[in-house]
């Protein structure tokens, strides 16, 4: 894939993050049942100043699913539970039941069709696509209709910093061809790495119980219970990374993230990073202020 969709000036404009007082339209692509961080990110996005137009269920496969299709179906159900607890009504679309075999292999799904339609809809500015799982749905939409690359900005959490010894990480490794589409297609991309970046967005059960009113009927008790019931939460010295909050913070709490524009890295077959300074630019998050993110989250929810 080559960068043919955006002029240099448009790319610079698209890669300039919205400020705290700017409003954008977004969709959220999430493997919500994968663990317990997506639920926080969904709540954060829904309570931000931005308009969440739709949510998409992303595939995943680990000990909490029988395969990518089952992971997608369980994520769909978890998204519905979060929306119900928040008394929110948004379109929710089922995503891919399998991963991409190669970069030109779009996996058809209601989520892909919906994303393509929304990408081409009339609006002021681009549609932001916040993706916090395997990139299958988003990459499939780009592969099915490459013209949407000029209509969207993708904020994707996955992989590692571009100087890391490996690119391998759960979201990236689940669907390497899909991740490669994000870096190669020329779409405006904000990359949120895991190691040394989003992994700093940590909390504890005791902190969450302090931040949220656990006696209320709102989303706070739901989120606290999800973390308290997570494997390992009974340890005396235990904290939980809420990785995906780093992705929603890019738009909801932009002052809490530090970013830089760099040439898009090349994702090799060995799941390592290679570099070519002649490639189009992407924006990468280098640091997240976890205290600012949690303070913002508590203020927006029922803390």
MIVO-929746 format. One line per field, with one value per residue (C-alpha): residue in three letters; residue number from 1; x, y, z. Coordinates in steps of 0.05 Angstrom, whole numbers, padded with zeros to 5 digits, always signed. Layout:
residu: [ALA ...]
num: [NUM ...]
px: [X ...]
py: [Y ...]
pz: [Z ...]
END
This chain:
residu: [UNK UNK UNK UNK UNK UNK UNK UNK UNK UNK UNK UNK UNK UNK UNK UNK UNK UNK UNK UNK UNK UNK UNK UNK UNK UNK UNK UNK UNK UNK UNK UNK UNK UNK UNK UNK UNK UNK UNK UNK UNK UNK UNK UNK UNK UNK UNK UNK UNK UNK UNK UNK UNK UNK UNK UNK UNK UNK UNK UNK UNK UNK UNK UNK UNK UNK UNK UNK UNK UNK UNK UNK UNK UNK UNK UNK UNK UNK UNK UNK UNK UNK UNK UNK UNK UNK UNK UNK UNK UNK UNK UNK UNK UNK UNK UNK UNK UNK UNK UNK UNK UNK UNK UNK UNK UNK UNK UNK UNK UNK UNK UNK UNK UNK UNK UNK UNK UNK UNK UNK UNK UNK UNK UNK UNK UNK UNK UNK UNK UNK UNK UNK UNK UNK UNK UNK UNK UNK UNK UNK UNK UNK UNK UNK UNK UNK UNK UNK UNK UNK UNK UNK UNK UNK UNK UNK UNK UNK UNK UNK UNK UNK UNK UNK UNK UNK UNK UNK UNK UNK UNK UNK UNK UNK UNK UNK UNK UNK UNK UNK UNK UNK UNK UNK UNK UNK UNK UNK UNK UNK UNK UNK UNK UNK UNK UNK UNK UNK UNK UNK UNK UNK UNK UNK UNK UNK UNK UNK UNK UNK UNK UNK UNK UNK UNK UNK UNK UNK UNK UNK UNK UNK UNK UNK UNK UNK UNK UNK UNK UNK UNK UNK UNK UNK UNK UNK UNK UNK UNK UNK UNK UNK UNK UNK UNK UNK UNK UNK UNK UNK UNK UNK UNK UNK UNK UNK UNK UNK UNK UNK UNK UNK UNK UNK UNK UNK UNK UNK UNK UNK UNK UNK UNK UNK UNK UNK UNK UNK UNK UNK UNK UNK UNK UNK UNK UNK UNK UNK UNK UNK UNK UNK UNK UNK UNK UNK UNK UNK UNK UNK UNK UNK UNK]
num: [1 2 3 4 5 6 7 8 9 10 11 12 13 14 15 16 17 18 19 20 21 22 23 24 25 26 27 28 29 30 31 32 33 34 35 36 37 38 39 40 41 42 43 44 45 46 47 48 49 50 51 52 53 54 55 56 57 58 59 60 61 62 63 64 65 66 67 68 69 70 71 72 73 74 75 76 77 78 79 80 81 82 83 84 85 86 87 88 89 90 91 92 93 94 95 96 97 98 99 100 101 102 103 104 105 106 107 108 109 110 111 112 113 114 115 116 117 118 119 120 121 122 123 124 125 126 127 128 129 130 131 132 133 134 135 136 137 138 139 140 141 142 143 144 145 146 147 148 149 150 151 152 153 154 155 156 157 158 159 160 161 162 163 164 165 166 167 168 169 170 171 172 173 174 175 176 177 178 179 180 181 182 183 184 185 186 187 188 189 190 191 192 193 194 195 196 197 198 199 200 201 202 203 204 205 206 207 208 209 210 211 212 213 214 215 216 217 218 219 220 221 222 223 224 225 226 227 228 229 230 231 232 233 234 235 236 237 238 239 240 241 242 243 244 245 246 247 248 249 250 251 252 253 254 255 256 257 258 259 260 261 262 263 264 265 266 267 268 269 270 271 272 273 274 275 276 277 278 279 280 281 282 283 284 285 286 287 288 289 290 291 292 293 294 295 296 297 298 299 300 301 302 303]
px: [+00000 +00024 +00007 -00037 -00098 -00076 -00036 +00021 -00018 -00080 -00039 -00008 -00078 -00108 -00051 -00059 -00099 -00163 -00156 -00195 -00250 -00258 -00316 -00308 -00350 -00323 -00338 -00307 -00282 -00273 -00259 -00298 -00299 -00225 -00211 -00232 -00203 -00248 -00308 -00272 -00254 -00326 -00351 -00296 -00314 -00388 -00381 -00332 -00353 -00349 -00405 -00399 -00439 -00432 -00394 -00365 -00350 -00279 -00255 -00206 -00181 -00153 -00175 -00240 -00263 -00266 -00241 -00243 -00316 -00337 -00295 -00330 -00399 -00381 -00354 -00419 -00456 -00409 -00417 -00492 -00484 -00441 -00491 -00549 -00514 -00499 -00570 -00541 -00571 -00521 -00519 -00476 -00452 -00422 -00353 -00308 -00314 -00243 -00178 -00151 -00109 -00071 -00076 -00123 -00171 -00228 -00272 -00344 -00387 -00441 -00387 -00348 -00409 -00429 -00359 -00355 -00423 -00406 -00338 -00371 -00426 -00427 -00395 -00348 -00281 -00261 -00293 -00248 -00243 -00218 -00196 -00176 -00170 -00146 -00151 -00192 -00255 -00221 -00170 -00225 -00264 -00201 -00186 -00258 -00262 -00194 -00226 -00247 -00173 -00183 -00245 -00223 -00170 -00153 -00131 -00106 -00079 -00032 +00039 +00100 +00142 +00176 +00246 +00227 +00261 +00195 +00128 +00092 +00034 -00035 -00076 -00023 -00007 -00080 -00084 -00017 -00044 -00096 -00043 -00001 -00059 -00061 +00013 +00016 -00050 -00034 -00094 -00083 -00061 -00050 -00012 -00018 +00036 +00030 +00100 +00124 +00063 -00007 +00019 +00028 -00047 -00052 -00100 -00119 -00185 -00176 -00163 -00225 -00267 -00243 -00255 -00325 -00388 -00396 -00465 -00495 -00534 -00487 -00429 -00379 -00397 -00400 -00329 -00302 -00334 -00303 -00233 -00245 -00267 -00209 -00158 -00102 -00141 -00137 -00062 -00036 +00010 -00031 -00049 -00087 -00067 -00127 -00092 -00149 -00159 -00096 -00132 -00195 -00151 -00123 -00190 -00224 -00163 -00113 -00073 -00055 -00018 +00048 +00056 +00104 +00097 +00144 +00150 +00104 +00143 +00144 +00115 +00155 +00133 +00174 +00133 +00189 +00194 +00234 +00243 +00244 +00246 +00213 +00147 +00086 +00079 +00037 +00030 +00054 +00038 +00102 +00074 +00008 -00005 -00043 -00063 -00095 -00131 -00161 -00180 -00216 -00250 -00276 -00301 -00338 -00370 -00403 -00341]
py: [+00000 +00070 +00138 +00168 +00194 +00256 +00316 +00336 +00396 +00356 +00303 +00356 +00383 +00314 +00295 +00357 +00332 +00368 +00414 +00405 +00452 +00424 +00377 +00317 +00259 +00189 +00115 +00066 -00003 -00046 -00118 -00101 -00170 -00183 -00157 -00098 -00035 -00027 -00014 +00046 +00072 +00065 +00105 +00157 +00168 +00171 +00223 +00266 +00329 +00290 +00253 +00177 +00158 +00082 +00026 -00035 -00103 -00126 -00198 -00227 -00295 -00311 -00349 -00309 -00332 -00395 -00358 -00290 -00296 -00316 -00259 -00210 -00236 -00231 -00161 -00142 -00164 -00127 -00063 -00069 -00079 -00016 +00024 -00002 +00015 +00085 +00093 +00109 +00090 +00083 +00038 -00023 -00065 -00135 -00138 -00191 -00264 -00278 -00242 -00217 -00266 -00210 -00135 -00140 -00187 -00146 -00185 -00165 -00147 -00098 -00057 -00049 -00028 +00022 +00052 +00061 +00095 +00141 +00158 +00185 +00223 +00299 +00329 +00385 +00352 +00278 +00221 +00197 +00121 +00101 +00028 -00008 -00080 -00119 -00072 -00121 -00080 -00014 -00045 -00085 -00021 +00013 -00049 -00053 +00022 +00055 +00123 +00127 +00137 +00210 +00216 +00188 +00195 +00130 +00128 +00058 +00027 -00031 -00051 -00021 +00043 +00046 +00038 -00024 -00091 -00122 -00096 -00156 -00142 -00172 -00125 -00123 -00197 -00218 -00191 -00170 -00157 -00110 -00072 -00067 -00034 +00021 +00037 +00027 +00054 +00128 +00138 +00193 +00151 +00167 +00107 +00093 +00042 -00003 -00013 +00049 +00089 +00063 +00013 +00071 +00082 +00038 +00036 -00006 -00030 +00014 +00075 +00061 +00054 +00122 +00154 +00127 +00125 +00049 +00056 +00092 +00061 +00091 +00063 +00071 +00008 -00032 -00012 -00024 -00093 -00111 -00095 -00126 -00191 -00194 -00250 -00228 -00174 -00210 -00199 -00155 -00116 -00113 -00059 -00062 -00029 +00004 +00007 +00032 +00096 +00122 +00119 +00155 +00206 +00227 +00260 +00267 +00291 +00316 +00356 +00291 +00261 +00280 +00262 +00271 +00264 +00213 +00173 +00113 +00051 -00013 -00074 -00134 -00207 -00220 -00169 -00120 -00047 -00025 +00048 +00091 +00166 +00175 +00145 +00187 +00213 +00186 +00214 +00171 +00180 +00183 +00196 +00194 +00231 +00177 +00222 +00272 +00216 +00186 +00254 +00270 +00202 +00209 +00279 +00257 +00196 +00190 +00202]
pz: [+00000 -00015 +00014 -00040 -00003 +00035 +00014 +00059 +00084 +00098 +00135 +00180 +00195 +00209 +00254 +00297 +00357 +00375 +00434 +00498 +00475 +00404 +00389 +00343 +00320 +00334 +00333 +00383 +00361 +00423 +00444 +00507 +00539 +00530 +00600 +00643 +00612 +00552 +00597 +00627 +00558 +00534 +00594 +00585 +00512 +00524 +00579 +00539 +00501 +00436 +00400 +00401 +00339 +00344 +00377 +00342 +00373 +00355 +00354 +00405 +00426 +00494 +00556 +00557 +00488 +00445 +00384 +00350 +00330 +00401 +00429 +00383 +00404 +00478 +00467 +00434 +00497 +00543 +00503 +00512 +00587 +00594 +00553 +00595 +00660 +00634 +00608 +00539 +00472 +00415 +00353 +00367 +00308 +00307 +00277 +00245 +00263 +00239 +00228 +00161 +00121 +00086 +00077 +00017 +00053 +00083 +00131 +00119 +00178 +00199 +00234 +00169 +00130 +00183 +00187 +00111 +00111 +00169 +00140 +00077 +00114 +00111 +00173 +00194 +00196 +00195 +00233 +00289 +00296 +00365 +00361 +00425 +00402 +00341 +00282 +00240 +00233 +00217 +00170 +00135 +00122 +00092 +00050 +00026 +00010 +00008 -00004 +00069 +00087 +00068 +00112 +00179 +00233 +00268 +00341 +00352 +00416 +00403 +00389 +00422 +00416 +00348 +00377 +00416 +00403 +00383 +00357 +00385 +00433 +00442 +00398 +00343 +00344 +00341 +00270 +00241 +00170 +00199 +00239 +00176 +00139 +00191 +00182 +00106 +00079 +00090 +00135 +00187 +00247 +00320 +00348 +00423 +00442 +00503 +00533 +00571 +00549 +00562 +00613 +00661 +00664 +00727 +00785 +00844 +00872 +00933 +00890 +00848 +00910 +00932 +00864 +00853 +00894 +00898 +00929 +00869 +00812 +00760 +00721 +00778 +00818 +00753 +00735 +00805 +00807 +00740 +00766 +00835 +00802 +00753 +00758 +00805 +00840 +00907 +00912 +00967 +00920 +00857 +00807 +00742 +00677 +00644 +00577 +00535 +00575 +00541 +00474 +00496 +00532 +00465 +00450 +00518 +00557 +00505 +00555 +00590 +00530 +00497 +00424 +00366 +00291 +00260 +00195 +00196 +00217 +00176 +00210 +00189 +00183 +00245 +00284 +00291 +00270 +00209 +00189 +00127 +00135 +00067 +00091 +00108 +00178 +00236 +00306 +00364 +00437 +00479 +00549 +00587 +00652 +00689 +00747 +00700 +00663 +00726 +00754 +00689 +00689 +00760 +00746 +00683 +00714 +00783 +00825]
END
